[in-house]
Amino acid sequence: MQGRAAVNSAVMTTYAPSDIAFDRGEGVYMFTKDGRRILDFGSGIAVTSVGHGHPHLLAAIHAQVDKLLHYSNLYTIPEQERLAKRLTDNSFASSVFFCNSGAEAVEAGIKLVRRYQVEAGHPEKNRIITCSGGFHGRTLATISAAKQEKHMQGFSPLLDGFDQVAFGNINEMRAAITDATAGILVEPIQGEGGIHYAEPDYLKRLRATADEFGLLLFFDEVQTGVGRTGKLFAYEYADMEPDVVSLAKGLGGGIAVGACLANERASTGMAPGSHGSTFGGNPVAMAAANAVLDIILGDGFLGHVQEMGKYLKERLTALGEKHPNILKDVRGEGLLVGIGCHATNLDLVKAMEAENVLVIPAGDNTVRFIPPLIVQKNEIDEAVEAFDKVCAAAEAL
Ligand SMILES: *Cc1c(COP(=O)(O)O)cnc(C)c1O
């Protein structure tokens, strides 16, 4: 096995990858060339939602690859029509813009918010309020929106037009609204920031506030969407509807695809030529996303995610009580679960890798357990037992 550190790499140094390189996958497991079997509780950062090598997903991709790879949005793409119809039939939205990543989906949403206010006769309303601890991608607009110092450093000038308040505080949000505010952009559950969620009532009150001030409410569900939390969209838990939602990560099951969903009023300003993408909505990505939806919208699937999420949280909570010097608290919904740590999260993640289990660090010293949504109890047991061992070893230090 040749890991990254073993070669004189020509890949730009924006990452510091582990040495492990994978060769193939099956369900919730991946295998290295030399036969090491690794349990995947990271899903490539919440991407491989239906696991590795799912036969239905692979068959759909293969069938499309054999027909056509790409021909652009200058022509009708039936698989795109079908996916948009299914996403809107199952959500608040009335139309969908397709792109290739989460950041692009957020960018599309930012443009929608600004354009909406111009169309509504309020060109002076062009600022968007975001929340601290949030993450929206790594383009210039999305780092400007999230305002995380470590992501902005060295990249000035950033994009103007974003104000920021604390996550979960409705009074602070209301106080920040001015005559120049166009919309509100939040993650219903902050993923990269450390699996933080607000009081359930917060999202409802954001809706009421947006209505009161004539703003668009934009939820970034790039991580929480497409079944990850046990509902198709996380906003469903709050019994309310946003105006705009960005999706990506789990939508293609491992194929790059992003989507920006909007209701009627949020998309009124978008005429032919107002936005676009060369690759967005290409037939292969659409075939993959349609196959992922076949699985996730299938009978009982979201119930399975909820049940497994509950079991994972119960087992991690028990582990937290067993290792109070190492672990702090368990947070999350469905199979988007984070455990806050006293020990350094990166050390625990590294030690888990040595035990052949992948988990992912998140902000606020958190370890994320985000397995493929097809995970079963015995596989959760395997991950939790490895974590028990890792915590015990950390305690003995
Ligand atoms: C991962 C993520 C993004 C960025 O997605 P990319 O595909 O990396 O551009 C945006 N928003 C949220 C909430 C995310 O979790």
The ligand as a Tripos MOL2 file, in Angstrom:
@<TRIPOS>MOLECULE
LIG
   15    15     1     0     0
SMALL
NO_CHARGES

@<TRIPOS>ATOM
      1 C1        -20.0870   20.3010    3.2200 C.3       1 LIG1
      2 C2        -20.9600   21.4760    3.3300 C.ar      1 LIG1
      3 C3        -20.9570   22.5060    2.3700 C.ar      1 LIG1
      4 C4        -19.9650   22.5300    1.2190 C.3       1 LIG1
      5 O1        -20.1260   21.4860    0.3410 O.3       1 LIG1
      6 P1        -19.0000   21.2310   -0.7990 P.3       1 LIG1
      7 O2        -19.6050   20.1410   -1.6290 O.co2     1 LIG1
      8 O3        -17.7560   20.8430   -0.1060 O.co2     1 LIG1
      9 O4        -18.8530   22.4940   -1.5510 O.co2     1 LIG1
     10 C5        -21.8590   23.5390    2.4990 C.ar      1 LIG1
     11 N1        -22.7240   23.5740    3.5220 N.ar      1 LIG1
     12 C6        -22.7720   22.6150    4.4650 C.ar      1 LIG1
     13 C7        -23.7760   22.7080    5.5600 C.3       1 LIG1
     14 C8        -21.8870   21.5430    4.4150 C.ar      1 LIG1
     15 O5        -21.9130   20.6020    5.3640 O.3       1 LIG1
@<TRIPOS>BOND
     1     1     2 1
     2     2     3 ar
     3     2    14 ar
     4     3     4 1
     5     3    10 ar
     6     4     5 1
     7     5     6 1
     8     6     7 2
     9     6     8 1
    10     6     9 1
    11    10    11 ar
    12    11    12 ar
    13    12    13 1
    14    12    14 ar
    15    14    15 1
@<TRIPOS>SUBSTRUCTURE
     1 LIG1         1 GROUP 0 **** ****
